């Protein structure tokens, strides 16, 4: 359990744990770097949270009324 916590801390810093691949992390049920982050609360507490997904672009939208 402690080993998994160490991996999660490393992933939250945006680092890929040495000796592991993306497939290894997925098989262990862990997120990939960039999917979680360390956030500091106003009281100074550090919390690991899932990042919000980036908004998906729906392609080019023309603003011109002539289109």
C-alpha positions as CSV (number, residue, x, y, z in Angstrom):
1,X,0.0,0.0,0.0
2,X,2.8,2.4,0.8
3,X,4.5,1.7,-2.5
4,X,1.2,2.6,-4.4
5,X,1.1,5.9,-2.3
6,X,4.7,6.7,-3.4
7,X,3.8,6.1,-7.0
8,X,0.7,8.3,-6.7
9,X,2.8,11.1,-5.2
10,X,5.3,10.8,-8.0
11,X,2.6,10.8,-10.7
12,X,0.9,13.9,-9.1
13,X,4.2,15.8,-9.6
14,X,3.9,15.0,-13.3
15,X,6.6,12.4,-13.3
16,X,6.5,8.9,-14.8
17,X,7.7,6.4,-12.2
18,X,11.0,4.9,-13.2
19,X,10.7,1.3,-14.5
20,X,6.9,1.6,-15.2
21,X,5.1,2.2,-18.5
22,X,1.6,3.7,-19.1
23,X,0.3,0.1,-19.4
24,X,1.8,-0.9,-16.1
25,X,0.1,2.1,-14.3
26,X,-3.3,1.3,-16.0
27,X,-3.1,-2.4,-15.0
28,X,-2.5,-1.2,-11.3
29,X,-5.5,1.1,-11.5
30,X,-3.4,4.2,-11.2
31,X,-3.7,7.5,-13.2
32,X,-1.1,8.7,-15.7
33,X,1.0,11.8,-15.1
34,X,-1.1,14.8,-16.0
35,X,-4.3,13.3,-14.9
36,X,-3.9,14.2,-11.2
37,X,-2.2,17.1,-9.4
38,X,-1.1,18.3,-6.0
39,X,-3.3,21.3,-4.9
40,X,-2.5,23.4,-1.8
41,X,-5.7,24.3,0.2
42,X,-6.0,27.8,1.8
43,X,-5.1,26.2,5.2
44,X,-1.8,24.9,3.8
45,X,-2.9,21.3,3.4
46,X,-1.7,19.6,0.3
47,X,-4.3,17.4,-1.5
48,X,-4.0,15.2,-4.6
49,X,-6.9,15.8,-6.9
50,X,-8.0,14.6,-10.4
51,X,-7.5,17.3,-13.0
52,X,-10.5,18.6,-14.8
53,X,-10.6,17.3,-18.4
54,X,-9.5,19.9,-21.1
55,X,-12.4,21.2,-23.0
56,X,-12.8,19.5,-26.3
57,X,-12.8,21.6,-29.5
58,X,-15.7,21.1,-31.7
59,X,-13.8,22.0,-34.8
60,X,-13.8,25.3,-36.7
61,X,-16.8,27.5,-36.2
62,X,-17.1,30.5,-38.4
63,X,-18.4,33.7,-36.8
64,X,-19.1,35.4,-40.1
65,X,-22.8,35.9,-40.8
66,X,-22.2,35.3,-44.5
67,X,-21.1,31.7,-44.0
